[in-house]
Amino acid sequence: MKTRLIIFALIISGVFIFGQYKFLDVPKLDIKDVSSAQYDKNPSEAAEVLYRSYHYWIEYNGQMNIDVISRVKIYKKDQAEKFLNQEIYTYDGKNNNSERISSLKITTYNAENGKIVSTSVDKSSKYKSKESKNYTVTKFAFENVKDGSVVEFKYTVLSPFYWIAERVTVEDIVPIRRFEYVFDFPKFLGFNIDYKGSLTPTNRDVADKNIYGGEYYTYRFGYDNIAPYRKEKFVNNINNYMTSVRAELNSTDIRRAPQAYESGDLGGFKSYAVTWSDIRKQLYDSEFFGEELKRKSLVKDVLPADIKSIPSVEERAAAILKFVQKNYTWNKNYGEGIEQGNGIKNLLNTKVGNTGEINLLLIMLMKSAGLEAEPVVLSTVRNGLLMDHSPSYNQLNYTLAYLDISGKPFIYDGTSKMTTPNLIRPVAYNYNGYIMTAKEAKKINIFPPGKSTTYLTVDANLSADGTFSGKFSDRDTKLFALLNSEWYAEDKDAYQKESYKDRYTFPFTNIKTESLDNNEFQTSFDFDADTFVDGIGGKLIFNPLLFLYNKSHEFDQAEERRSPIELMTGYDKIKKVTITLPEGYAFENVPKSKKFRTEDNAIQYVYKVTQEGNKLTVETTTTVEDPVYPKEYYPAFKQIFDNITKLEGQVVTAVKK
């Protein structure tokens, strides 16, 4: 599998000091900034971040303080929703060992009569909600916001969890005037600073410092005039490619801590630097993962005997997958292991569980049937890419079942009723994961099994009055079939409405959606429409692709591409339209067949025209070989799809003999 992906990652180390830049010196709000009506460099910008900073500092007692400041100029209120409604997540631990917000100030600034007038949000406008067992969310919105307002919030979170700081994204969808990231920690602690992305700090200070009344080490990155990182089509998770910073504990040396001398406890050096083998051990030692896998007695009598006795390993595994799909349902929660307070026993009783619980059960059932199944752990698309160079348990939120059958890898996912061997839920196709056996951690690529195909077929008859009547079918295979079948199972009306009724405005009847053999998925309907033909001088002129012709395409980005092109799966899209003319009519100006491709055959297109008497068939095939391409391929995509649109815009003429 060619992934054609470019990822930038860098571990920052060493000591660098650039200039005399003063960090965390919040700029004074200028009346010019509040009064300005538009962003000078690009009047279309909806907002501009004037200043944003994240300051992490750890006290000697282990408490981490997180100070956040954000000041944003709003040029177009109706396009700046992202900056006007905010959420702060705080983690709730056991025994009152939780994060809490110690201060929160929310202010809107407006210019009135040449002066800055502020509006503060009172306590009644802030509210908390319990989004999950582990997180409380504090939500707020700004008041008195207009086009031209400046909105600002400041808050501090006090956290007992000093050993990890969440990843901070530097870039945004709008320009940023100044951004600062500061991480200060006592010298008896050691941290990895994981720096990902292509943006280089304007100012950098990595050094020993005597601050907060003690010996500290600091990482300080400052950026000026950051260009926007726009959302781009065909990107699974834009955050994977924006510049970001994350700090994670790698060691402690209590001998260097002042309190060690006071207490007489000199301790010693302890390393927390981990490999994926260390993560494997953590998983197998965990009560939420490895301990559950040991509970073999829970599942020994769950599988029917006829499944256990299937001689073929491949068929037995597929049957166990179907058994899990039929009897257990995903609760929409993600996790690599069981949820606190639940477990495999609870899943067996309630028939409902998270991703980890269902697929751990799948593994256990396979083992009970004599199959050497192993767990594969990974990070979902929304959760972000696994950072191979910086292993972390916290990156994981999904588990699959894995089997090696005669040297061929097979993965299984029981969280969807529609998955099949090697065809899993799309959220789990996130480049790679790790097979975690009892002895080793082994990286595995996770991509769809080959290309998916869409067959769009039209068989139409043209009448002398310019009306087309006929049949249409839309058939999908593999991942495309899985996606559409899941959507249809969840909401039949919404699927048909958004996929067909909203898309095709001509009359059609007898719409039918169904699953076919070999896990294919199809929708069909009959149509009768007079909107496809122009009658000029007794001639009937129409596009031979009828309603399958697109006037535009989605590879229309004008700015330089910054992210890889992620298409979920390689694919073939095949359109086949057969048109039969009425008696006494003949075709004129029939388009010629044509094909083109990239030099490496990564993208191919065929436009094939065949004629037999009063029948004309136009068949097009668009082939995209791989699910992922580097950004450098974008011009090729754009050029080919420009040509496809032009070629498919051709018309034919039907004339009376």
C-alpha positions in Angstrom: 0.0 0.0 0.0 1.4 3.4 -1.0 0.3 6.0 1.5 2.0 9.0 -0.1 1.9 10.9 3.2 4.2 13.6 4.4 4.3 14.2 8.2 6.6 16.6 9.9 7.6 15.9 13.6 10.4 17.2 15.7 11.6 16.5 19.2 13.0 19.9 20.5 16.2 19.6 22.6 19.2 21.7 23.4 19.4 25.4 24.4 18.5 28.1 22.0 18.1 31.8 22.9 17.0 34.3 20.2 17.1 38.0 20.9 15.7 39.8 23.9 12.1 39.0 23.3 10.0 39.3 26.5 7.6 36.4 26.9 4.1 36.7 28.5 4.2 40.5 28.2 0.5 40.9 27.1 0.2 43.8 24.6 -1.8 46.8 25.7 -5.1 46.9 23.8 -4.9 49.7 21.3 -7.9 51.9 20.3 -6.8 51.3 16.6 -7.3 47.6 17.0 -10.8 48.1 18.4 -11.7 50.7 15.8 -10.4 48.9 12.7 -13.1 47.7 10.3 -11.2 45.0 8.4 -8.0 43.0 8.2 -5.7 45.1 6.0 -3.9 42.2 4.3 -7.2 40.4 3.4 -10.5 42.2 3.8 -12.4 38.9 3.6 -11.0 37.6 6.9 -13.8 37.1 9.5 -11.4 37.6 12.5 -7.8 38.0 13.6 -6.2 36.6 16.7 -4.4 39.6 18.2 -2.8 37.7 21.1 -3.0 34.2 22.4 -0.8 32.5 25.0 -0.6 29.2 26.9 1.5 29.2 30.0 2.1 25.9 31.8 4.1 26.1 35.1 4.5 23.4 37.7 5.0 24.2 41.3 7.4 22.3 43.6 4.4 20.5 45.2 3.4 19.1 41.9 0.5 21.3 41.1 0.4 22.5 37.4 -1.0 25.9 36.6 -2.4 26.5 33.2 -2.8 30.2 32.3 -4.6 30.9 29.0 -5.2 34.2 27.3 -7.0 34.8 24.0 -7.8 38.1 22.4 -9.6 38.1 19.1 -10.7 40.9 16.7 -14.1 40.1 15.2 -14.5 41.6 11.7 -17.5 39.7 10.6 -19.6 38.4 13.5 -21.8 36.1 11.4 -18.7 34.3 10.2 -16.8 34.1 13.5 -18.9 31.6 15.5 -15.9 29.6 16.5 -14.5 32.5 18.5 -17.7 33.6 20.2 -18.8 30.4 22.0 -16.1 28.8 24.1 -15.7 25.6 26.2 -13.1 24.7 28.8 -12.7 21.0 29.6 -11.5 20.0 33.1 -10.7 16.4 34.1 -12.5 14.9 37.1 -10.4 12.3 38.9 -10.9 10.1 41.9 -11.0 11.2 45.5 -11.4 14.9 44.7 -8.2 14.7 42.7 -9.6 16.9 39.9 -8.8 19.9 37.8 -10.5 23.1 38.6 -10.8 26.6 37.1 -9.5 29.2 39.6 -10.3 32.3 37.6 -12.2 33.2 34.5 -12.6 36.6 33.0 -14.6 37.2 29.8 -14.7 40.7 28.2 -15.9 42.3 25.0 -14.4 45.6 23.9 -16.0 48.1 21.6 -15.0 51.5 20.3 -17.4 54.4 21.3 -16.6 58.0 20.7 -12.9 57.3 20.3 -12.7 55.3 23.6 -12.6 51.7 24.5 -15.7 50.5 26.3 -15.7 47.0 27.9 -18.6 44.6 28.6 -17.9 41.8 31.1 -19.8 38.5 31.3 -21.4 37.9 34.7 -21.4 34.6 36.5 -25.0 33.8 35.4 -23.9 33.6 31.8 -21.3 30.9 32.5 -22.5 27.4 33.1 -21.1 23.9 33.5 -22.2 20.6 32.1 -21.1 17.0 32.7 -20.2 15.8 29.2 -18.9 12.4 30.4 -17.8 10.5 33.5 -14.4 12.1 33.3 -14.9 15.7 32.1 -16.7 18.8 33.2 -17.2 21.5 30.6 -17.5 25.2 31.4 -19.2 27.0 28.6 -19.6 30.7 27.9 -20.5 33.2 25.2 -19.4 36.9 24.8 -21.9 39.7 25.2 -22.5 42.9 23.2 -20.5 41.5 20.2 -20.7 43.5 17.0 -18.7 43.7 13.8 -15.5 45.3 15.0 -15.6 44.1 18.6 -12.5 42.6 20.3 -13.3 39.6 22.5 -11.0 38.4 25.2 -11.0 35.6 27.8 -8.5 34.8 30.5 -8.5 31.8 32.8 -6.4 29.6 35.0 -6.8 25.9 35.5 -5.2 24.2 38.5 -4.3 20.6 37.8 -2.8 17.8 40.0 -1.9 15.9 36.8 1.5 17.6 36.2 2.9 14.7 34.1 1.2 15.6 30.9 0.0 18.8 29.2 -2.5 18.6 26.4 -1.3 19.3 22.9 -1.6 23.0 22.0 -2.3 24.0 18.4 -0.4 27.1 17.3 -2.0 27.9 13.9 -5.7 28.7 13.4 -8.2 29.3 10.5 -7.6 33.0 10.8 -4.4 35.1 11.0 -2.6 35.4 14.3 -0.6 38.5 15.2 1.2 37.0 18.2 1.2 33.5 19.8 3.2 32.2 22.8 3.7 28.8 24.3 5.6 28.6 27.6 6.3 25.5 29.7 8.2 26.0 33.0 9.0 23.0 35.3 11.3 22.3 38.3 14.7 20.9 37.3 14.1 17.7 39.2 11.5 16.8 36.5 12.3 16.0 32.9 9.9 16.5 30.0 9.8 15.7 26.3 8.6 18.6 24.2 6.9 17.1 21.2 6.9 19.7 18.4 4.9 18.8 15.3 4.5 20.9 12.1 6.4 23.2 9.7 6.0 26.5 11.5 9.3 27.9 13.0 9.1 30.1 16.2 10.1 33.7 15.7 11.5 33.7 19.2 12.7 30.7 21.2 14.1 30.5 24.7 15.1 27.1 26.1 17.2 27.4 29.2 17.7 27.0 33.0 16.1 29.9 34.9 15.7 30.8 38.6 12.0 31.6 38.7 9.1 31.0 41.1 11.7 30.9 43.9 13.5 27.9 42.6 15.5 26.3 39.8 13.5 25.7 36.7 13.8 24.7 33.1 11.8 26.5 30.5 10.7 26.0 27.0 9.3 29.2 25.4 8.2 29.6 21.8 6.9 32.9 20.4 5.4 33.4 16.9 4.5 36.6 15.0 2.3 37.1 12.1 1.1 33.6 11.5 -0.8 33.0 8.3 -4.1 31.2 8.5 -4.3 27.5 8.1 -7.5 27.1 6.2 -9.7 24.1 6.4 -9.2 22.0 3.2 -11.4 19.4 1.5 -10.2 15.8 1.6 -8.5 16.1 5.0 -9.6 13.6 7.7 -8.3 15.8 10.7 -6.7 19.1 9.9 -5.2 19.2 13.4 -2.8 16.5 12.3 -1.0 18.9 10.1 -1.2 22.2 11.9 1.8 23.2 14.0 1.4 22.1 17.6 3.3 21.5 20.9 2.9 18.9 23.6 4.8 18.3 26.8 5.0 14.9 28.5 7.0 13.7 31.6 9.9 11.5 30.8 11.8 11.4 34.2 12.0 12.5 37.8 15.1 12.9 40.0 13.9 13.5 43.6 17.5 13.9 44.7 17.4 17.4 43.1 14.1 18.4 44.8 14.6 20.8 47.8 11.9 19.0 49.8 14.0 15.8 49.5 16.7 17.3 51.6 14.2 18.6 54.2 12.5 15.2 54.6 15.7 13.1 54.3 14.1 11.2 51.4 16.7 11.5 48.7 15.0 9.0 46.5 16.6 8.6 43.1 16.3 9.0 39.4 13.3 7.4 37.7 12.7 7.3 34.0 9.2 7.5 32.5 10.3 7.5 28.9 8.4 4.8 27.2 8.4 2.7 24.1 5.4 1.0 22.5 6.6 -2.1 24.3 6.2 -0.2 27.6 2.7 0.8 26.5 2.0 -2.9 25.8 3.0 -3.8 29.4 0.8 -1.0 30.7 -2.1 -2.3 28.8 -1.7 -5.9 30.0 -1.2 -4.7 33.6 -4.3 -2.6 33.4 -7.6 -3.7 35.1 -9.4 -2.1 32.2 -7.6 -4.1 29.5 -5.3 -7.0 30.3 -7.1 -8.1 33.4 -10.3 -8.4 31.4 -8.6 -10.5 28.8 -7.6 -13.0 31.5 -11.3 -13.6 32.5 -11.6 -16.6 30.1 -14.3 -18.3 32.2 -16.7 -15.5 31.4 -16.9 -16.5 27.8 -16.3 -20.2 27.7 -20.0 -21.1 27.2 -21.0 -18.0 25.1 -20.4 -19.2 21.6 -22.7 -21.9 20.1 -21.0 -25.2 19.5 -21.7 -25.1 15.7 -19.5 -22.0 15.4 -16.7 -23.4 17.4 -16.7 -26.5 15.2 -16.3 -24.7 11.9 -13.1 -26.3 10.4 -11.9 -23.3 8.4 -10.1 -20.7 10.5 -11.2 -17.9 8.2 -14.8 -19.0 8.2 -14.8 -19.6 12.0 -13.5 -16.1 12.6 -16.1 -14.5 10.3 -18.9 -16.4 12.0 -17.7 -15.2 15.5 -17.7 -11.6 14.1 -21.3 -12.1 12.9 -22.3 -13.5 16.3 -20.9 -10.5 18.1 -22.6 -8.1 15.6 -26.0 -9.8 16.1 -25.9 -10.0 19.9 -24.1 -6.8 21.1 -24.5 -3.2 20.3 -22.1 -0.2 20.4 -23.1 2.5 22.9 -21.4 5.3 20.8 -18.5 5.6 23.4 -14.9 5.2 22.4 -12.1 3.5 24.4 -9.3 1.0 24.0 -10.5 -0.9 27.1 -13.5 -1.2 29.3 -15.2 1.8 30.9 -14.8 2.3 34.6 -17.5 0.4 36.5 -18.4 -1.8 33.5 -16.6 -4.7 32.0 -17.0 -7.8 29.9 -19.4 -9.3 32.4 -21.6 -6.2 32.2 -21.5 -6.3 28.4 -22.6 -10.0 28.4 -25.6 -9.0 30.6 -26.6 -5.7 29.0 -25.6 -6.5 25.4 -24.3 -2.9 25.1 -20.7 -1.6 25.4 -18.1 0.8 24.1 -15.6 0.0 21.3 -13.0 -1.5 23.7 -15.5 -3.7 25.5 -17.1 -5.1 22.3 -13.8 -5.9 20.5 -12.1 -7.3 23.7 -15.1 -9.6 23.9 -14.6 -10.5 20.2 -11.0 -11.4 20.9 -11.9 -13.5 24.0 -14.6 -15.4 22.0 -12.1 -16.0 19.2 -9.6 -17.4 21.7 -12.3 -19.6 23.3 -12.8 -21.0 19.8 -9.2 -21.9 19.4 -8.1 -18.9 17.4 -4.9 -17.0 18.2 -6.5 -13.6 18.2 -4.6 -10.5 19.5 -5.7 -6.9 20.2 -4.7 -4.0 17.9 -4.8 -0.6 19.6 -5.0 2.7 17.7 -6.2 6.2 17.7 -9.3 7.2 15.7 -9.3 9.8 13.0 -10.9 12.5 15.2 -8.5 11.6 18.0 -5.5 12.3 15.8 -2.5 10.3 14.4 -0.5 8.1 16.6 2.9 9.7 17.2 5.3 6.8 16.8 8.3 8.8 18.1 6.4 9.8 21.2 4.5 6.7 22.5 1.6 7.5 24.9 -1.2 5.5 26.5 -3.3 8.6 26.2 -3.2 8.5 22.4 -5.2 5.3 22.3 -9.0 5.1 22.1 -9.9 2.1 19.9 -9.2 -1.7 19.8 -9.6 -4.2 17.0 -9.2 -7.9 16.8 -6.3 -9.3 14.8 -5.6 -12.8 13.3 -2.7 -14.1 11.2 -4.3 -16.7 8.9 -1.7 -18.6 6.8 0.6 -15.5 6.8 -2.1 -13.0 5.9 -3.3 -10.3 8.3 -7.0 -10.1 9.2 -8.6 -7.4 11.3 -12.1 -7.4 12.8 -14.4 -4.8 14.2 -17.6 -5.8 16.0 -18.8 -2.3 16.8 -20.8 -2.0 13.6 -23.4 -4.5 12.2 -22.0 -3.9 8.7 -18.3 -4.6 9.0 -16.7 -7.7 7.5 -13.1 -9.2 7.9 -10.6 -6.4 7.1 -13.4 -4.0 6.5 -13.8 -1.9 9.6 -15.5 1.3 10.7 -14.0 4.3 8.8 -13.1 6.1 12.0 -10.5 3.4 12.7 -8.7 3.7 9.3 -6.1 6.1 10.7 -2.9 4.9 9.0 -1.6 2.5 11.7 -2.0 0.8 15.0 -0.1 -1.6 17.2 -0.7 -5.4 17.7 -0.2 -5.9 21.4 0.6 -9.6 22.1 1.6 -10.9 25.5 5.2 -10.6 24.5 5.7 -7.7 22.0 4.3 -4.6 20.4 4.2 -4.7 16.6 3.2 -1.8 14.3 0.6 -2.6 11.6 -0.7 -0.5 8.7 -4.5 -0.1 8.7 -6.0 0.8 5.4 -9.1 -0.3 3.5 -8.8 -3.6 1.7 -8.4 -2.5 -1.9 -10.4 0.0 -3.8 -14.1 0.6 -3.4 -16.3 0.9 -6.5 -19.4 2.9 -7.3 -21.5 1.8 -10.2 -23.9 4.5 -11.5 -26.1 2.9 -14.2 -28.9 4.5 -16.3 -31.0 2.8 -19.0 -33.1 5.5 -20.7 -35.5 5.9 -23.6 -36.0 9.2 -25.3 -39.4 10.0 -26.8 -40.1 12.3 -29.7 -41.5 15.0 -27.4 -38.1 15.3 -25.6 -39.0 13.2 -22.5 -36.6 10.7 -21.0 -37.9 7.7 -19.1 -35.9 4.9 -17.6 -34.3 3.2 -14.7 -31.3 4.3 -12.5 -29.2 2.3 -10.0 -26.4 3.3 -7.6 -24.4 0.3 -6.4 -21.5 0.5 -4.0 -18.9 -2.0 -2.8 -16.5 -2.4 0.2 -16.0 0.8 2.2 -18.5 2.9 0.2 -21.2 0.2 0.8 -20.4 0.1 4.5 -20.7 3.8 4.9 -24.0 4.0 3.1 -25.5 0.9 4.7 -24.7 2.3 8.2 -26.2 5.6 7.3 -29.3 3.9 5.9 -29.7 1.7 8.9 -29.5 4.7 11.2 -32.0 6.9 9.3 -33.6 5.6 6.2 -35.5 8.8 5.4 -32.5 11.1 5.8 -30.4 8.8 3.7 -32.8 8.8 0.7 -33.5 12.5 1.1 -30.0 13.8 1.2 -28.5 11.3 -1.3 -31.2 11.4 -4.0 -34.3 13.5 -3.3 -32.3 16.7 -2.6 -29.8 16.0 -5.3 -32.1 15.1 -8.2 -34.9 17.6 -8.8 -36.6 15.7 -11.6 -39.5 13.3 -10.9 -38.7 9.8 -10.0 -40.6 6.9 -8.4 -40.2 3.5 -6.9 -37.1 4.3 -4.9 -35.7 1.2 -3.3 -32.6 0.8 -1.1 -31.2 -2.6 -0.2 -28.2 -4.7 0.8 -27.1 -7.1 -1.9 -25.0 -10.2 -1.9 -21.3 -9.9 -1.2 -22.1 -7.0 1.2 -22.8 -4.6 -1.7 -25.4 -1.8 -1.3 -27.7 -0.4 -3.9 -30.4 2.3 -4.4 -32.6 2.3 -7.5 -35.5 4.2 -8.9 -37.6 4.9 -12.1 -37.7 8.3 -13.6 -39.7 10.2 -16.2 -38.4 13.8 -17.0 -38.5 16.4 -19.7 -35.8 18.6 -18.3 -32.7 17.0 -19.9 -33.4 18.0 -23.5 -33.3 21.3 -25.5 -35.3 21.4 -28.7 -33.7 23.6 -31.3 -34.9 23.7 -34.9 -36.5 20.2 -34.8 -33.3 18.7 -33.2 -33.1 17.3 -29.7 -29.9 18.3 -27.9 -28.8 16.7 -24.6 -25.9 15.5 -22.5 -25.6 11.8 -23.0 -24.7 11.4 -19.3 -28.1 13.0 -18.4 -28.2 13.7 -14.7 -24.8 12.0 -14.0 -22.9 14.9 -15.4 -21.4 17.3 -12.9 -20.8 20.9 -13.8 -18.0 21.3 -11.3 -15.8 19.3 -9.0 -14.4 19.5 -5.4 -10.7 19.9 -6.3 -11.2 23.6 -6.6 -8.8 25.0 -4.0 -7.2 28.2 -5.2 -4.6 28.6 -2.4 -1.5 26.4 -2.3 -2.3 23.0 -0.8 -0.9 22.5 2.7 -2.2 19.1 3.8 -2.1 15.6 2.3 -5.1 14.5 0.2 -7.0 12.0 2.2 -9.8 10.2 0.3 -10.6 7.5 2.9 -10.2 4.8 0.2 -8.9 4.3 -3.3 -11.8 4.0 -5.7 -13.3 3.3 -9.1 -16.3 5.4 -10.1 -18.1 3.9 -13.1 -20.9 5.7 -14.9 -22.8 3.9 -17.6 -25.6 5.5 -19.5 -27.4 3.8 -22.4 -29.9 5.8 -24.4 -32.4 4.5 -26.9 -33.8 6.9 -29.5 -37.4 6.7 -30.7 -38.1 5.1 -34.1 -37.1 7.2 -37.0 -34.4 9.2 -35.1 -30.6 9.1 -35.4 -27.6 10.5 -33.5 -25.4 13.4 -34.7 -22.3 15.0 -33.2 -21.5 12.0 -31.1 -18.5 12.7 -28.8 -15.3 10.6 -29.3 -13.8 8.3 -26.8 -10.9 9.6 -24.8 -8.7 8.7 -21.9 -5.9 10.3 -19.8 -3.9 9.6 -16.7 -1.0 10.7 -14.5 2.5 9.5 -15.4 2.5 7.0 -12.6 -1.2 5.8 -13.3 -2.2 7.0 -9.8 -5.2 8.8 -11.3 -6.8 7.6 -14.5 -9.9 8.5 -16.5 -11.7 6.8 -19.5 -14.5 8.3 -21.5 -15.8 5.5 -23.8 -18.6 6.0 -26.4 -20.1 3.1 -28.3 -23.0 3.3 -30.8 -25.2 0.5 -32.2 -28.1 1.6 -34.3 -30.4 3.9 -32.4 -28.6 3.1 -29.1 -25.7 5.1 -27.6 -23.7 4.0 -24.6 -21.4 6.4 -22.7 -19.3 4.7 -20.0 -16.8 6.7 -17.9 -14.4 5.3 -15.4 -12.5 7.5 -12.8 -9.8 5.6 -11.0 -7.9 6.8 -7.9 -5.5 4.1 -6.8 -4.7 5.0 -3.2 -6.5 6.5 -0.2 -3.8 9.1 0.6 -1.6 11.4 -1.6 0.9 14.0 -0.6 -0.1 17.6 -1.1 2.2 17.8 -4.2 -0.4 15.7 -6.1 -3.1 18.4 -5.7 -2.3 20.1 -9.1 -2.6 16.8 -10.8 -6.0 16.1 -9.2 -7.2 19.6 -10.2 -6.0 19.3 -13.8 -7.5 15.9 -14.3 -10.9 16.8 -12.8 -11.0 20.0 -14.8 -10.6 17.9 -17.9 -13.2 15.4 -16.7 -15.7 18.2 -16.1 -15.0 19.6 -19.6 -15.2 16.2 -21.3 -18.4 15.2 -19.6 -20.0 18.5 -20.6 -20.2 17.4 -24.2 -23.7 17.1 -25.8 -25.2 14.9 -28.6 -27.9 15.7 -31.1 -30.9 13.5 -32.1 -32.5 14.3 -35.4 -35.4 12.9 -37.3 -34.3 10.9 -40.4 
